[in-house]
Amino acid sequence: MKNKKALYLLLSANAVSGMAQGISMLAIPWYFADVLKQSSNFGIMYGTATILSLFWGLYVGTLIDKYSRKNIFLTISIVGTLFIGSIAAFGFYNNGLSAIGIGA
């Protein structure tokens, strides 16, 4: 292997990302159920996201074969960062978010 440092950094970043996703998968439903008392809204949003991701996954498979994986990864990372950052900024400046904003 030529570049072990890059591989270790990639694996470390993947591990951190996996832990963050795991925490989110526990914290968000818990927040909706215990704090907001809106578990039905969470169920609807989660079901919608699951159905959308099912069909999106089929389409994305063709994109990955057609374009560079690196460019797709960078684009998804940038778009995700902007999306989450804009929701956080909106909540910060408006002193909170609605249940739909949290679920997005």
C-alpha positions as CSV (number, residue, x, y, z in Angstrom):
1,M,0.0,0.0,0.0
2,K,1.3,3.3,-1.0
3,N,-0.6,5.7,1.2
4,K,-1.4,4.1,4.5
5,K,-2.0,7.5,6.2
6,A,-4.8,8.4,3.8
7,L,-6.4,5.0,4.4
8,Y,-6.2,5.4,8.2
9,L,-7.7,8.9,8.0
10,L,-10.6,7.5,5.8
11,L,-11.3,4.7,8.2
12,S,-11.2,7.0,11.2
13,A,-13.6,9.4,9.5
14,N,-15.9,6.5,8.7
15,A,-15.8,5.4,12.3
16,V,-16.6,8.9,13.7
17,S,-19.4,9.2,11.1
18,G,-20.8,5.8,12.1
19,M,-20.9,6.7,15.8
20,A,-22.6,10.0,15.0
21,Q,-25.2,8.3,13.0
22,G,-25.8,5.8,15.7
23,I,-26.3,8.5,18.3
24,S,-28.7,10.3,16.0
25,M,-30.7,7.1,15.3
26,L,-31.2,6.9,19.1
27,A,-31.6,10.5,20.0
28,I,-34.0,11.8,17.4
29,P,-36.8,9.2,18.1
30,W,-36.3,9.6,21.8
31,Y,-36.6,13.4,21.4
32,F,-39.9,13.0,19.5
33,A,-41.4,10.5,21.8
34,D,-40.4,11.9,25.2
35,V,-39.9,15.6,24.8
36,L,-42.2,16.6,22.0
37,K,-44.9,13.9,22.6
38,Q,-45.2,13.6,18.8
39,S,-44.2,10.1,18.0
40,S,-46.9,9.8,15.3
41,N,-45.3,12.7,13.4
42,F,-41.9,11.0,13.7
43,G,-43.4,7.8,12.3
44,I,-44.9,9.6,9.3
45,M,-41.6,11.4,8.6
46,Y,-39.5,8.3,9.1
47,G,-41.8,6.2,6.8
48,T,-41.7,8.9,4.1
49,A,-37.9,9.1,4.3
50,T,-37.7,5.3,4.0
51,I,-39.9,5.2,0.9
52,L,-38.0,8.0,-0.7
53,S,-34.6,6.5,0.0
54,L,-35.8,3.1,-1.4
55,F,-36.5,4.7,-4.8
56,W,-33.6,7.1,-4.6
57,G,-31.2,4.2,-4.0
58,L,-32.2,2.6,-7.3
59,Y,-31.6,5.8,-9.2
60,V,-28.3,6.6,-7.5
61,G,-26.9,3.2,-8.5
62,T,-26.9,4.4,-12.1
63,L,-25.3,7.7,-11.2
64,I,-22.4,6.0,-9.4
65,D,-21.7,3.9,-12.5
66,K,-21.9,6.9,-14.7
67,Y,-19.9,9.5,-12.8
68,S,-16.8,9.6,-10.6
69,R,-17.4,8.2,-7.1
70,K,-15.1,10.9,-5.6
71,N,-17.0,13.7,-7.1
72,I,-20.4,12.2,-6.0
73,F,-19.1,11.7,-2.5
74,L,-17.8,15.3,-2.3
75,T,-21.0,16.7,-3.7
76,I,-23.1,14.7,-1.2
77,S,-20.9,15.8,1.7
78,I,-21.1,19.5,0.7
79,V,-24.9,19.4,0.1
80,G,-25.5,17.6,3.4
81,T,-23.3,20.0,5.3
82,L,-25.2,23.0,3.8
83,F,-28.5,21.4,4.5
84,I,-27.8,20.5,8.2
85,G,-26.0,23.9,8.7
86,S,-28.9,25.9,7.3
87,I,-31.4,24.0,9.6
88,A,-29.1,24.6,12.6
89,A,-28.7,28.3,11.8
90,F,-32.4,28.7,11.3
91,G,-33.1,27.1,14.6
92,F,-30.4,29.2,16.3
93,Y,-31.7,32.5,15.0
94,N,-35.4,31.7,15.6
95,N,-34.9,30.2,19.1
96,G,-36.0,26.7,18.2
97,L,-37.5,24.6,15.4
98,S,-40.8,23.1,14.8
99,A,-41.3,19.3,14.8
100,I,-41.1,19.2,11.0
101,G,-37.8,21.2,11.1
102,I,-36.3,18.8,13.5
103,G,-37.4,15.8,11.5
104,A,-35.9,17.2,8.3
